[in-house]
Amino acid sequence: MRDGWGLATDGKVVFGSDGTSTLYQIDPESHQVMRMVPVKYQDNDVRYLNELEYINGEVWANAFKVSCLLPPSSKC
C-alpha cells in the first residue's frame, strides 16, 4: 500500500485502501499485505477508494468524489 486512505477490520484482518482501485488485506501483527483485490464496476476499475467500513461480513468503501457507497458486489 502506498498511502493510507482508509482502514477497517473484521477483528482478524485489516482491510486497507490507498486511493487506487485495489483493496488490501493486511495481517494486523506483521503489517504484511496478504492479498490484493481489484475493485471493478462493469469491468472498469473503481479508483479513489477510501473511508472503509466492515459491515455484516462485507467491506464497504466510499469512492472519493463519487456519490455512491461500494460493497463488494456493487450495483451503483
All heavy atoms as a GROMACS GRO file, in nm:
protein
  600
    1MET      N    1   0.084  -0.118   0.000
    1MET     CA    2   0.000   0.000   0.000
    1MET      C    3   0.088   0.124   0.000
    1MET      O    4   0.179   0.133   0.081
    1MET     CB    5  -0.088  -0.001   0.126
    1MET     CG    6  -0.232  -0.014   0.097
    1MET     SD    7  -0.339  -0.030   0.242
    1MET     CE    8  -0.307   0.114   0.334
    2ARG      N    9   0.060   0.216  -0.088
    2ARG     CA   10   0.140   0.339  -0.097
    2ARG      C   11   0.098   0.442   0.007
    2ARG      O   12   0.180   0.498   0.076
    2ARG     CB   13   0.130   0.399  -0.236
    2ARG     CG   14   0.189   0.311  -0.344
    2ARG     CD   15   0.176   0.373  -0.479
    2ARG     NE   16   0.033   0.398  -0.507
    2ARG     CZ   17  -0.012   0.475  -0.603
    2ARG    NH1   18   0.072   0.535  -0.682
    2ARG    NH2   19  -0.140   0.491  -0.622
    3ASP      N   20  -0.030   0.471   0.016
    3ASP     CA   21  -0.085   0.569   0.110
    3ASP      C   22  -0.197   0.502   0.187
    3ASP      O   23  -0.255   0.404   0.141
    3ASP     CB   24  -0.144   0.689   0.035
    3ASP     CG   25  -0.040   0.769  -0.040
    3ASP    OD1   26   0.071   0.783   0.012
    3ASP    OD2   27  -0.072   0.818  -0.150
    4GLY      N   28  -0.234   0.558   0.299
    4GLY     CA   29  -0.345   0.505   0.377
    4GLY      C   30  -0.468   0.593   0.365
    4GLY      O   31  -0.482   0.692   0.435
    5TRP      N   32  -0.556   0.559   0.272
    5TRP     CA   33  -0.680   0.637   0.253
    5TRP      C   34  -0.792   0.585   0.340
    5TRP      O   35  -0.885   0.657   0.370
    5TRP     CB   36  -0.722   0.632   0.107
    5TRP     CG   37  -0.647   0.726   0.020
    5TRP    CD1   38  -0.513   0.754   0.023
    5TRP    CD2   39  -0.702   0.805  -0.086
    5TRP    NE1   40  -0.481   0.843  -0.074
    5TRP    CE2   41  -0.595   0.877  -0.143
    5TRP    CE3   42  -0.828   0.819  -0.139
    5TRP    CZ2   43  -0.613   0.964  -0.250
    5TRP    CZ3   44  -0.845   0.906  -0.246
    5TRP    CH2   45  -0.739   0.977  -0.299
    6GLY      N   46  -0.788   0.458   0.378
    6GLY     CA   47  -0.894   0.402   0.460
    6GLY      C   48  -0.852   0.270   0.520
    6GLY      O   49  -0.778   0.195   0.457
    7LEU      N   50  -0.898   0.243   0.643
    7LEU     CA   51  -0.871   0.116   0.709
    7LEU      C   52  -0.998   0.069   0.778
    7LEU      O   53  -1.077   0.149   0.827
    7LEU     CB   54  -0.761   0.130   0.814
    7LEU     CG   55  -0.621   0.163   0.766
    7LEU    CD1   56  -0.530   0.192   0.884
    7LEU    CD2   57  -0.566   0.047   0.684
    8ALA      N   58  -1.017  -0.062   0.781
    8ALA     CA   59  -1.127  -0.125   0.854
    8ALA      C   60  -1.079  -0.263   0.896
    8ALA      O   61  -0.980  -0.314   0.843
    8ALA     CB   62  -1.252  -0.136   0.766
    9THR      N   63  -1.149  -0.324   0.990
    9THR     CA   64  -1.111  -0.458   1.033
    9THR      C   65  -1.234  -0.541   1.067
    9THR      O   66  -1.338  -0.487   1.105
    9THR     CB   67  -1.015  -0.454   1.154
    9THR    OG1   68  -0.972  -0.588   1.183
    9THR    CG2   69  -1.081  -0.394   1.276
   10ASP      N   70  -1.217  -0.672   1.051
   10ASP     CA   71  -1.320  -0.767   1.096
   10ASP      C   72  -1.278  -0.830   1.227
   10ASP      O   73  -1.340  -0.923   1.275
   10ASP     CB   74  -1.344  -0.874   0.989
   10ASP     CG   75  -1.222  -0.961   0.964
   10ASP    OD1   76  -1.115  -0.938   1.025
   10ASP    OD2   77  -1.233  -1.054   0.882
   11GLY      N   78  -1.170  -0.781   1.286
   11GLY     CA   79  -1.116  -0.835   1.410
   11GLY      C   80  -1.005  -0.937   1.387
   11GLY      O   81  -0.935  -0.973   1.480
   12LYS      N   82  -0.991  -0.982   1.263
   12LYS     CA   83  -0.887  -1.080   1.228
   12LYS      C   84  -0.791  -1.025   1.123
   12LYS      O   85  -0.673  -1.055   1.126
   12LYS     CB   86  -0.951  -1.208   1.175
   12LYS     CG   87  -1.042  -1.277   1.272
   12LYS     CD   88  -1.110  -1.395   1.207
   12LYS     CE   89  -1.217  -1.450   1.299
   12LYS     NZ   90  -1.305  -1.543   1.233
   13VAL      N   91  -0.844  -0.950   1.029
   13VAL     CA   92  -0.769  -0.896   0.917
   13VAL      C   93  -0.795  -0.746   0.910
   13VAL      O   94  -0.905  -0.700   0.941
   13VAL     CB   95  -0.814  -0.963   0.784
   13VAL    CG1   96  -0.748  -0.899   0.664
   13VAL    CG2   97  -0.787  -1.111   0.786
   14VAL      N   98  -0.694  -0.669   0.868
   14VAL     CA   99  -0.712  -0.526   0.843
   14VAL      C  100  -0.731  -0.510   0.692
   14VAL      O  101  -0.657  -0.568   0.613
   14VAL     CB  102  -0.591  -0.445   0.891
   14VAL    CG1  103  -0.604  -0.298   0.851
   14VAL    CG2  104  -0.575  -0.457   1.042
   15PHE      N  105  -0.832  -0.435   0.654
   15PHE     CA  106  -0.856  -0.403   0.514
   15PHE      C  107  -0.811  -0.259   0.492
   15PHE      O  108  -0.841  -0.172   0.573
   15PHE     CB  109  -1.005  -0.418   0.480
   15PHE     CG  110  -1.058  -0.555   0.508
   15PHE    CD1  111  -1.119  -0.585   0.629
   15PHE    CD2  112  -1.044  -0.656   0.414
   15PHE    CE1  113  -1.167  -0.712   0.655
   15PHE    CE2  114  -1.090  -0.784   0.439
   15PHE     CZ  115  -1.152  -0.812   0.560
   16GLY      N  116  -0.740  -0.236   0.383
   16GLY     CA  117  -0.688  -0.102   0.358
   16GLY      C  118  -0.707  -0.059   0.215
   16GLY      O  119  -0.718  -0.140   0.123
   17SER      N  120  -0.712   0.073   0.197
   17SER     CA  121  -0.718   0.131   0.063
   17SER      C  122  -0.612   0.239   0.055
   17SER      O  123  -0.576   0.301   0.155
   17SER     CB  124  -0.857   0.188   0.032
   17SER     OG  125  -0.885   0.297   0.117
   18ASP      N  126  -0.563   0.262  -0.066
   18ASP     CA  127  -0.460   0.364  -0.086
   18ASP      C  128  -0.499   0.465  -0.194
   18ASP      O  129  -0.414   0.531  -0.252
   18ASP     CB  130  -0.326   0.299  -0.119
   18ASP     CG  131  -0.326   0.220  -0.248
   18ASP    OD1  132  -0.432   0.212  -0.314
   18ASP    OD2  133  -0.221   0.165  -0.283
   19GLY      N  134  -0.628   0.474  -0.222
   19GLY     CA  135  -0.674   0.570  -0.322
   19GLY      C  136  -0.676   0.514  -0.463
   19GLY      O  137  -0.718   0.582  -0.555
   20THR      N  138  -0.631   0.392  -0.480
   20THR     CA  139  -0.637   0.327  -0.610
   20THR      C  140  -0.763   0.242  -0.616
   20THR      O  141  -0.853   0.255  -0.533
   20THR     CB  142  -0.513   0.237  -0.633
   20THR    OG1  143  -0.516   0.130  -0.539
   20THR    CG2  144  -0.384   0.317  -0.617
   21SER      N  145  -0.770   0.149  -0.709
   21SER     CA  146  -0.885   0.058  -0.720
   21SER      C  147  -0.856  -0.075  -0.651
   21SER      O  148  -0.929  -0.172  -0.671
   21SER     CB  149  -0.917   0.033  -0.868
   21SER     OG  150  -0.807  -0.027  -0.932
   22THR      N  151  -0.752  -0.080  -0.568
   22THR     CA  152  -0.714  -0.204  -0.501
   22THR      C  153  -0.752  -0.200  -0.355
   22THR      O  154  -0.726  -0.102  -0.285
   22THR     CB  155  -0.562  -0.228  -0.514
   22THR    OG1  156  -0.528  -0.233  -0.652
   22THR    CG2  157  -0.520  -0.357  -0.449
   23LEU      N  158  -0.814  -0.310  -0.308
   23LEU     CA  159  -0.844  -0.328  -0.167
   23LEU      C  160  -0.741  -0.427  -0.112
   23LEU      O  161  -0.722  -0.535  -0.170
   23LEU     CB  162  -0.986  -0.383  -0.150
   23LEU     CG  163  -1.037  -0.400  -0.009
   23LEU    CD1  164  -1.048  -0.265   0.061
   23LEU    CD2  165  -1.171  -0.471  -0.011
   24TYR      N  166  -0.674  -0.391  -0.005
   24TYR     CA  167  -0.567  -0.473   0.052
   24TYR      C  168  -0.616  -0.546   0.176
   24TYR      O  169  -0.687  -0.487   0.258
   24TYR     CB  170  -0.447  -0.386   0.091
   24TYR     CG  171  -0.383  -0.316  -0.024
   24TYR    CD1  172  -0.431  -0.194  -0.070
   24TYR    CD2  173  -0.274  -0.371  -0.089
   24TYR    CE1  174  -0.372  -0.129  -0.177
   24TYR    CE2  175  -0.214  -0.307  -0.197
   24TYR     CZ  176  -0.264  -0.186  -0.239
   24TYR     OH  177  -0.205  -0.123  -0.345
   25GLN      N  178  -0.576  -0.672   0.191
   25GLN     CA  179  -0.597  -0.746   0.314
   25GLN      C  180  -0.461  -0.755   0.382
   25GLN      O  181  -0.365  -0.806   0.323
   25GLN     CB  182  -0.654  -0.884   0.288
   25GLN     CG  183  -0.796  -0.879   0.236
   25GLN     CD  184  -0.855  -1.018   0.216
   25GLN    OE1  185  -0.796  -1.118   0.251
   25GLN    NE2  186  -0.973  -1.022   0.159
   26ILE      N  187  -0.453  -0.706   0.505
   26ILE     CA  188  -0.326  -0.689   0.574
   26ILE      C  189  -0.327  -0.768   0.705
   26ILE      O  190  -0.425  -0.761   0.780
   26ILE     CB  191  -0.301  -0.540   0.602
   26ILE    CG1  192  -0.306  -0.462   0.470
   26ILE    CG2  193  -0.171  -0.517   0.676
   26ILE    CD1  194  -0.321  -0.312   0.489
   27ASP      N  195  -0.218  -0.838   0.733
   27ASP     CA  196  -0.203  -0.908   0.860
   27ASP      C  197  -0.183  -0.802   0.969
   27ASP      O  198  -0.092  -0.719   0.959
   27ASP     CB  199  -0.082  -1.001   0.855
   27ASP     CG  200  -0.063  -1.077   0.983
   27ASP    OD1  201  -0.017  -1.015   1.083
   27ASP    OD2  202  -0.093  -1.197   0.985
   28PRO      N  203  -0.269  -0.803   1.074
   28PRO     CA  204  -0.260  -0.697   1.175
   28PRO      C  205  -0.134  -0.704   1.262
   28PRO      O  206  -0.096  -0.604   1.321
   28PRO     CB  207  -0.387  -0.718   1.259
   28PRO     CG  208  -0.425  -0.859   1.237
   28PRO     CD  209  -0.379  -0.895   1.099
   29GLU      N  210  -0.070  -0.819   1.268
   29GLU     CA  211   0.050  -0.830   1.352
   29GLU      C  212   0.178  -0.797   1.275
   29GLU      O  213   0.263  -0.723   1.323
   29GLU     CB  214   0.058  -0.968   1.414
   29GLU     CG  215  -0.053  -0.990   1.515
   29GLU     CD  216  -0.038  -1.119   1.594
   29GLU    OE1  217   0.076  -1.168   1.604
   29GLU    OE2  218  -0.140  -1.167   1.643
   30SER      N  219   0.192  -0.853   1.154
   30SER     CA  220   0.315  -0.831   1.076
   30SER      C  221   0.306  -0.709   0.985
   30SER      O  222   0.406  -0.661   0.935
   30SER     CB  223   0.346  -0.954   0.991
   30SER     OG  224   0.252  -0.968   0.887
   31HIS      N  225   0.184  -0.661   0.962
   31HIS     CA  226   0.156  -0.549   0.870
   31HIS      C  227   0.191  -0.582   0.725
   31HIS      O  228   0.206  -0.492   0.642
   31HIS     CB  229   0.225  -0.420   0.914
   31HIS     CG  230   0.184  -0.376   1.051
   31HIS    ND1  231   0.253  -0.282   1.121
   31HIS    CD2  232   0.083  -0.414   1.132
   31HIS    CE1  233   0.197  -0.263   1.239
   31HIS    NE2  234   0.092  -0.343   1.247
   32GLN      N  235   0.203  -0.710   0.695
   32GLN     CA  236   0.232  -0.754   0.559
   32GLN      C  237   0.102  -0.768   0.480
   32GLN      O  238   0.000  -0.814   0.534
   32GLN     CB  239   0.304  -0.889   0.559
   32GLN     CG  240   0.440  -0.885   0.623
   32GLN     CD  241   0.536  -0.796   0.546
   32GLN    OE1  242   0.548  -0.806   0.425
   32GLN    NE2  243   0.604  -0.708   0.618
   33VAL      N  244   0.105  -0.728   0.354
   33VAL     CA  245  -0.012  -0.744   0.267
   33VAL      C  246  -0.027  -0.892   0.236
   33VAL      O  247   0.065  -0.957   0.188
   33VAL     CB  248   0.005  -0.662   0.137
   33VAL    CG1  249  -0.109  -0.693   0.040
   33VAL    CG2  250   0.011  -0.514   0.168
   34MET      N  251  -0.145  -0.947   0.268
   34MET     CA  252  -0.173  -1.088   0.245
   34MET      C  253  -0.241  -1.110   0.110
   34MET      O  254  -0.223  -1.214   0.048
   34MET     CB  255  -0.263  -1.144   0.357
   34MET     CG  256  -0.203  -1.129   0.493
   34MET     SD  257  -0.303  -1.192   0.632
   34MET     CE  258  -0.469  -1.182   0.579
   35ARG      N  259  -0.320  -1.013   0.067
   35ARG     CA  260  -0.397  -1.028  -0.057
   35ARG      C  261  -0.433  -0.890  -0.110
   35ARG      O  262  -0.457  -0.798  -0.032
   35ARG     CB  263  -0.524  -1.108  -0.026
   35ARG     CG  264  -0.609  -1.140  -0.144
   35ARG     CD  265  -0.723  -1.232  -0.105
   35ARG     NE  266  -0.812  -1.251  -0.218
   35ARG     CZ  267  -0.940  -1.272  -0.209
   35ARG    NH1  268  -0.999  -1.281  -0.092
   35ARG    NH2  269  -1.014  -1.286  -0.317
   36MET      N  270  -0.436  -0.878  -0.242
   36MET     CA  271  -0.480  -0.754  -0.306
   36MET      C  272  -0.598  -0.789  -0.396
   36MET      O  273  -0.589  -0.882  -0.477
   36MET     CB  274  -0.366  -0.693  -0.388
   36MET     CG  275  -0.247  -0.656  -0.304
   36MET     SD  276  -0.113  -0.568  -0.389
   36MET     CE  277  -0.095  -0.657  -0.540
   37VAL      N  278  -0.707  -0.716  -0.380
   37VAL     CA  279  -0.829  -0.742  -0.456
   37VAL      C  280  -0.864  -0.621  -0.540
   37VAL      O  281  -0.886  -0.511  -0.486
   37VAL     CB  282  -0.946  -0.774  -0.360
   37VAL    CG1  283  -1.074  -0.801  -0.437
   37VAL    CG2  284  -0.912  -0.890  -0.268
   38PRO      N  285  -0.870  -0.636  -0.674
   38PRO     CA  286  -0.912  -0.522  -0.757
   38PRO      C  287  -1.062  -0.500  -0.744
   38PRO      O  288  -1.140  -0.595  -0.742
   38PRO     CB  289  -0.874  -0.567  -0.898
   38PRO     CG  290  -0.874  -0.716  -0.894
   38PRO     CD  291  -0.836  -0.754  -0.753
   39VAL      N  292  -1.103  -0.374  -0.734
   39VAL     CA  293  -1.245  -0.340  -0.725
   39VAL      C  294  -1.286  -0.284  -0.860
   39VAL      O  295  -1.228  -0.188  -0.910
   39VAL     CB  296  -1.271  -0.238  -0.613
   39VAL    CG1  297  -1.417  -0.198  -0.608
   39VAL    CG2  298  -1.227  -0.296  -0.478
   40LYS      N  299  -1.389  -0.346  -0.918
   40LYS     CA  300  -1.436  -0.308  -1.052
   40LYS      C  301  -1.587  -0.291  -1.051
   40LYS      O  302  -1.657  -0.351  -0.972
   40LYS     CB  303  -1.398  -0.415  -1.154
   40LYS     CG  304  -1.248  -0.430  -1.172
   40LYS     CD  305  -1.218  -0.526  -1.285
   40LYS     CE  306  -1.070  -0.533  -1.311
   40LYS     NZ  307  -1.018  -0.423  -1.387
   41TYR      N  308  -1.633  -0.208  -1.141
   41TYR     CA  309  -1.777  -0.192  -1.168
   41TYR      C  310  -1.792  -0.196  -1.319
   41TYR      O  311  -1.731  -0.115  -1.390
   41TYR     CB  312  -1.829  -0.061  -1.110
   41TYR     CG  313  -1.972  -0.035  -1.145
   41TYR    CD1  314  -2.074  -0.114  -1.093
   41TYR    CD2  315  -2.006   0.067  -1.232
   41TYR    CE1  316  -2.206  -0.092  -1.126
   41TYR    CE2  317  -2.139   0.090  -1.266
   41TYR     CZ  318  -2.238   0.010  -1.212
   41TYR     OH  319  -2.369   0.032  -1.246
   42GLN      N  320  -1.871  -0.288  -1.369
   42GLN     CA  321  -1.891  -0.307  -1.513
   42GLN      C  322  -1.757  -0.315  -1.587
   42GLN      O  323  -1.734  -0.246  -1.686
   42GLN     CB  324  -1.979  -0.196  -1.570
   42GLN     CG  325  -2.118  -0.198  -1.515
   42GLN     CD  326  -2.207  -0.090  -1.573
   42GLN    OE1  327  -2.160   0.008  -1.632
   42GLN    NE2  328  -2.336  -0.106  -1.555
   43ASP      N  329  -1.666  -0.396  -1.535
   43ASP     CA  330  -1.532  -0.419  -1.591
   43ASP      C  331  -1.440  -0.296  -1.591
   43ASP      O  332  -1.337  -0.296  -1.655
   43ASP     CB  333  -1.541  -0.476  -1.734
   43ASP     CG  334  -1.590  -0.620  -1.735
   43ASP    OD1  335  -1.564  -0.692  -1.636
   43ASP    OD2  336  -1.654  -0.660  -1.833
   44ASN      N  337  -1.477  -0.192  -1.520
   44ASN     CA  338  -1.392  -0.073  -1.508
   44ASN      C  339  -1.340  -0.062  -1.365
   44ASN      O  340  -1.415  -0.086  -1.270
   44ASN     CB  341  -1.470   0.054  -1.542
   44ASN     CG  342  -1.514   0.055  -1.686
   44ASN    OD1  343  -1.434   0.036  -1.776
   44ASN    ND2  344  -1.642   0.076  -1.708
   45ASP      N  345  -1.214  -0.025  -1.350
   45ASP     CA  346  -1.158  -0.004  -1.217
   45ASP      C  347  -1.232   0.107  -1.146
   45ASP      O  348  -1.265   0.210  -1.205
   45ASP     CB  349  -1.010   0.036  -1.226
   45ASP     CG  350  -0.922  -0.078  -1.272
   45ASP    OD1  351  -0.962  -0.195  -1.259
   45ASP    OD2  352  -0.811  -0.049  -1.320
   46VAL      N  353  -1.260   0.088  -1.017
   46VAL     CA  354  -1.318   0.192  -0.933
   46VAL      C  355  -1.204   0.251  -0.852
   46VAL      O  356  -1.154   0.190  -0.759
   46VAL     CB  357  -1.427   0.136  -0.840
   46VAL    CG1  358  -1.482   0.246  -0.751
   46VAL    CG2  359  -1.538   0.070  -0.920
   47ARG      N  360  -1.159   0.370  -0.893
   47ARG     CA  361  -1.045   0.434  -0.828
   47ARG      C  362  -1.089   0.522  -0.711
   47ARG      O  363  -1.206   0.546  -0.692
   47ARG     CB  364  -0.968   0.517  -0.930
   47ARG     CG  365  -0.909   0.431  -1.040
   47ARG     CD  366  -0.827   0.511  -1.136
   47ARG     NE  367  -0.907   0.617  -1.197
   47ARG     CZ  368  -0.856   0.724  -1.257
   47ARG    NH1  369  -0.727   0.741  -1.263
   47ARG    NH2  370  -0.935   0.814  -1.310
   48TYR      N  371  -0.993   0.567  -0.636
   48TYR     CA  372  -1.012   0.660  -0.524
   48TYR      C  373  -1.090   0.599  -0.409
   48TYR      O  374  -1.167   0.667  -0.341
   48TYR     CB  375  -1.077   0.790  -0.570
   48TYR     CG  376  -1.011   0.852  -0.690
   48TYR    CD1  377  -1.080   0.867  -0.809
   48TYR    CD2  378  -0.878   0.892  -0.684
   48TYR    CE1  379  -1.017   0.922  -0.920
   48TYR    CE2  380  -0.815   0.947  -0.796
   48TYR     CZ  381  -0.886   0.962  -0.913
   48TYR     OH  382  -0.825   1.016  -1.022
   49LEU      N  383  -1.070   0.468  -0.382
   49LEU     CA  384  -1.137   0.404  -0.269
   49LEU      C  385  -1.085   0.462  -0.139
   49LEU      O  386  -0.964   0.475  -0.120
   49LEU     CB  387  -1.112   0.254  -0.271
   49LEU     CG  388  -1.167   0.177  -0.390
   49LEU    CD1  389  -1.126   0.031  -0.381
   49LEU    CD2  390  -1.318   0.190  -0.399
   50ASN      N  391  -1.176   0.497  -0.048
   50ASN     CA  392  -1.136   0.545   0.084
   50ASN      C  393  -1.248   0.520   0.184
   50ASN      O  394  -1.350   0.461   0.150
   50ASN     CB  395  -1.096   0.694   0.078
   50ASN     CG  396  -1.211   0.788   0.053
   50ASN    OD1  397  -1.322   0.745   0.024
   50ASN    ND2  398  -1.186   0.916   0.064
   51GLU      N  399  -1.227   0.562   0.307
   51GLU     CA  400  -1.326   0.550   0.415
   51GLU      C  401  -1.391   0.413   0.419
   51GLU      O  402  -1.511   0.397   0.400
   51GLU     CB  403  -1.432   0.660   0.402
   51GLU     CG  404  -1.372   0.799   0.415
   51GLU     CD  405  -1.478   0.907   0.413
   51GLU    OE1  406  -1.593   0.880   0.450
   51GLU    OE2  407  -1.444   1.019   0.373
   52LEU      N  408  -1.313   0.312   0.449
   52LEU     CA  409  -1.363   0.174   0.453
   52LEU      C  410  -1.440   0.148   0.582
   52LEU      O  411  -1.408   0.201   0.688
   52LEU     CB  412  -1.246   0.076   0.445
   52LEU     CG  413  -1.154   0.088   0.325
   52LEU    CD1  414  -1.046  -0.018   0.333
   52LEU    CD2  415  -1.231   0.078   0.196
   53GLU      N  416  -1.541   0.063   0.571
   53GLU     CA  417  -1.619   0.015   0.686
   53GLU      C  418  -1.641  -0.134   0.667
   53GLU      O  419  -1.665  -0.180   0.555
   53GLU     CB  420  -1.755   0.085   0.695
   53GLU     CG  421  -1.749   0.233   0.719
   53GLU     CD  422  -1.706   0.270   0.860
   53GLU    OE1  423  -1.720   0.185   0.951
   53GLU    OE2  424  -1.658   0.382   0.878
   54TYR      N  425  -1.637  -0.210   0.776
   54TYR     CA  426  -1.668  -0.353   0.772
   54TYR      C  427  -1.806  -0.369   0.834
   54TYR      O  428  -1.826  -0.342   0.953
   54TYR     CB  429  -1.563  -0.434   0.850
   54TYR     CG  430  -1.584  -0.582   0.837
   54TYR    CD1  431  -1.537  -0.650   0.725
   54TYR    CD2  432  -1.651  -0.653   0.934
   54TYR    CE1  433  -1.557  -0.786   0.711
   54TYR    CE2  434  -1.671  -0.790   0.921
   54TYR     CZ  435  -1.624  -0.854   0.810
   54TYR     OH  436  -1.644  -0.989   0.796
   55ILE      N  437  -1.905  -0.410   0.753
   55ILE     CA  438  -2.045  -0.418   0.797
   55ILE      C  439  -2.103  -0.552   0.756
   55ILE      O  440  -2.107  -0.585   0.636
   55ILE     CB  441  -2.130  -0.304   0.734
   55ILE    CG1  442  -2.070  -0.167   0.768
   55ILE    CG2  443  -2.276  -0.314   0.780
   55ILE    CD1  444  -2.131  -0.052   0.689
   56ASN      N  445  -2.148  -0.629   0.854
   56ASN     CA  446  -2.216  -0.757   0.829
   56ASN      C  447  -2.141  -0.847   0.730
   56ASN      O  448  -2.198  -0.900   0.637
   56ASN     CB  449  -2.359  -0.734   0.779
   56ASN     CG  450  -2.445  -0.666   0.882
   56ASN    OD1  451  -2.430  -0.689   1.002
   56ASN    ND2  452  -2.534  -0.580   0.838
   57GLY      N  453  -2.009  -0.860   0.750
   57GLY     CA  454  -1.931  -0.951   0.667
   57GLY      C  455  -1.885  -0.896   0.533
   57GLY      O  456  -1.829  -0.968   0.452
   58GLU      N  457  -1.908  -0.766   0.509
   58GLU     CA  458  -1.866  -0.705   0.382
   58GLU      C  459  -1.785  -0.579   0.410
   58GLU      O  460  -1.808  -0.509   0.507
   58GLU     CB  461  -1.987  -0.664   0.297
   58GLU     CG  462  -2.070  -0.776   0.247
   58GLU     CD  463  -2.183  -0.728   0.158
   58GLU    OE1  464  -2.249  -0.627   0.190
   58GLU    OE2  465  -2.204  -0.792   0.055
   59VAL      N  466  -1.691  -0.552   0.321
   59VAL     CA  467  -1.617  -0.426   0.327
   59VAL      C  468  -1.687  -0.327   0.234
   59VAL      O  469  -1.706  -0.354   0.116
   59VAL     CB  470  -1.470  -0.444   0.283
   59VAL    CG1  471  -1.397  -0.311   0.284
   59VAL    CG2  472  -1.400  -0.545   0.372
   60TRP      N  473  -1.724  -0.213   0.290
   60TRP     CA  474  -1.785  -0.106   0.212
   60TRP      C  475  -1.683   0.006   0.198
   60TRP      O  476  -1.603   0.030   0.288
   60TRP     CB  477  -1.909  -0.052   0.285
   60TRP     CG  478  -2.025  -0.144   0.281
   60TRP    CD1  479  -2.036  -0.265   0.344
   60TRP    CD2  480  -2.146  -0.125   0.211
   60TRP    NE1  481  -2.157  -0.321   0.316
   60TRP    CE2  482  -2.227  -0.237   0.235
   60TRP    CE3  483  -2.195  -0.023   0.130
   60TRP    CZ2  484  -2.354  -0.250   0.181
   60TRP    CZ3  485  -2.322  -0.036   0.076
   60TRP    CH2  486  -2.400  -0.149   0.102
   61ALA      N  487  -1.686   0.074   0.085
   61ALA     CA  488  -1.592   0.182   0.060
   61ALA      C  489  -1.662   0.299  -0.005
   61ALA      O  490  -1.755   0.282  -0.083
   61ALA     CB  491  -1.479   0.135  -0.032
   62ASN      N  492  -1.615   0.417   0.029
   62ASN     CA  493  -1.656   0.537  -0.041
   62ASN      C  494  -1.557   0.558  -0.154
   62ASN      O  495  -1.438   0.537  -0.136
   62ASN     CB  496  -1.652   0.655   0.057
   62ASN     CG  497  -1.672   0.788  -0.010
   62ASN    OD1  498  -1.580   0.840  -0.071
   62ASN    ND2  499  -1.791   0.842   0.002
   63ALA      N  500  -1.604   0.594  -0.270
   63ALA     CA  501  -1.515   0.632  -0.380
   63ALA      C  502  -1.511   0.784  -0.383
   63ALA      O  503  -1.612   0.850  -0.406
   63ALA     CB  504  -1.565   0.576  -0.512
   64PHE      N  505  -1.394   0.840  -0.355
   64PHE     CA  506  -1.376   0.984  -0.343
   64PHE      C  507  -1.432   1.057  -0.465
   64PHE      O  508  -1.407   1.019  -0.579
   64PHE     CB  509  -1.226   1.014  -0.327
   64PHE     CG  510  -1.194   1.157  -0.300
   64PHE    CD1  511  -1.238   1.220  -0.185
   64PHE    CD2  512  -1.119   1.229  -0.389
   64PHE    CE1  513  -1.207   1.352  -0.159
   64PHE    CE2  514  -1.087   1.362  -0.365
   64PHE     CZ  515  -1.131   1.423  -0.249
   65LYS      N  516  -1.513   1.160  -0.438
   65LYS     CA  517  -1.577   1.244  -0.540
   65LYS      C  518  -1.684   1.170  -0.621
   65LYS      O  519  -1.721   1.211  -0.729
   65LYS     CB  520  -1.475   1.307  -0.634
   65LYS     CG  521  -1.386   1.407  -0.564
   65LYS     CD  522  -1.310   1.491  -0.664
   65LYS     CE  523  -1.232   1.596  -0.589
   65LYS     NZ  524  -1.175   1.695  -0.677
   66VAL      N  525  -1.734   1.058  -0.568
   66VAL     CA  526  -1.844   0.985  -0.631
   66VAL      C  527  -1.952   0.967  -0.525
   66VAL      O  528  -1.922   0.925  -0.414
   66VAL     CB  529  -1.799   0.847  -0.683
   66VAL    CG1  530  -1.915   0.769  -0.740
   66VAL    CG2  531  -1.688   0.862  -0.786
   67SER      N  532  -2.077   0.999  -0.556
   67SER     CA  533  -2.182   0.985  -0.456
   67SER      C  534  -2.240   0.844  -0.462
   67SER      O  535  -2.349   0.823  -0.512
   67SER     CB  536  -2.290   1.092  -0.474
   67SER     OG  537  -2.318   1.114  -0.609
   68CYS      N  538  -2.162   0.750  -0.411
   68CYS     CA  539  -2.203   0.610  -0.410
   68CYS      C  540  -2.116   0.536  -0.311
   68CYS      O  541  -1.995   0.556  -0.307
   68CYS     CB  542  -2.184   0.552  -0.550
   68CYS     SG  543  -2.224   0.380  -0.564
   69LEU      N  544  -2.177   0.450  -0.228
   69LEU     CA  545  -2.101   0.359  -0.143
   69LEU      C  546  -2.089   0.227  -0.215
   69LEU      O  547  -2.184   0.182  -0.279
   69LEU     CB  548  -2.170   0.339  -0.008
   69LEU     CG  549  -2.164   0.455   0.087
   69LEU    CD1  550  -2.246   0.424   0.212
   69LEU    CD2  551  -2.022   0.487   0.126
   70LEU      N  552  -1.975   0.163  -0.207
   70LEU     CA  553  -1.949   0.044  -0.286
   70LEU      C  554  -1.927  -0.079  -0.198
   70LEU      O  555  -1.824  -0.091  -0.135
   70LEU     CB  556  -1.823   0.066  -0.372
   70LEU     CG  557  -1.831   0.185  -0.464
   70LEU    CD1  558  -1.693   0.218  -0.516
   70LEU    CD2  559  -1.925   0.157  -0.579
   71PRO      N  560  -2.025  -0.170  -0.197
   71PRO     CA  561  -1.998  -0.300  -0.136
   71PRO      C  562  -1.924  -0.388  -0.236
   71PRO      O  563  -1.913  -0.350  -0.354
   71PRO     CB  564  -2.138  -0.355  -0.108
   71PRO     CG  565  -2.222  -0.296  -0.216
   71PRO     CD  566  -2.162  -0.159  -0.242
   72PRO      N  567  -1.874  -0.504  -0.194
   72PRO     CA  568  -1.800  -0.589  -0.288
   72PRO      C  569  -1.877  -0.624  -0.414
   72PRO      O  570  -1.821  -0.633  -0.522
   72PRO     CB  571  -1.770  -0.713  -0.207
   72PRO     CG  572  -1.775  -0.668  -0.066
   72PRO     CD  573  -1.878  -0.558  -0.061
   73SER      N  574  -2.009  -0.644  -0.403
   73SER     CA  575  -2.089  -0.676  -0.523
   73SER      C  576  -2.171  -0.552  -0.559
   73SER      O  577  -2.291  -0.548  -0.546
   73SER     CB  578  -2.180  -0.794  -0.495
   73SER     OG  579  -2.256  -0.769  -0.378
   74SER      N  580  -2.101  -0.449  -0.606
   74SER     CA  581  -2.160  -0.317  -0.627
   74SER      C  582  -2.262  -0.313  -0.739
   74SER      O  583  -2.245  -0.374  -0.843
   74SER     CB  584  -2.048  -0.217  -0.658
   74SER     OG  585  -2.103  -0.093  -0.686
   75LYS      N  586  -2.369  -0.235  -0.716
   75LYS     CA  587  -2.471  -0.214  -0.818
   75LYS      C  588  -2.498  -0.065  -0.835
   75LYS      O  589  -2.608  -0.025  -0.867
   75LYS     CB  590  -2.599  -0.287  -0.777
   75LYS     CG  591  -2.583  -0.436  -0.762
   75LYS     CD  592  -2.677  -0.508  -0.852
   75LYS     CE  593  -2.684  -0.656  -0.834
   75LYS     NZ  594  -2.566  -0.732  -0.838
   76CYS      N  595  -2.401   0.021  -0.809
   76CYS     CA  596  -2.419   0.167  -0.821
   76CYS      C  597  -2.436   0.208  -0.965
   76CYS      O  598  -2.375   0.156  -1.054
   76CYS     CB  599  -2.300   0.240  -0.761
   76CYS     SG  600  -2.292   0.225  -0.582
   0.00000   0.00000   0.00000
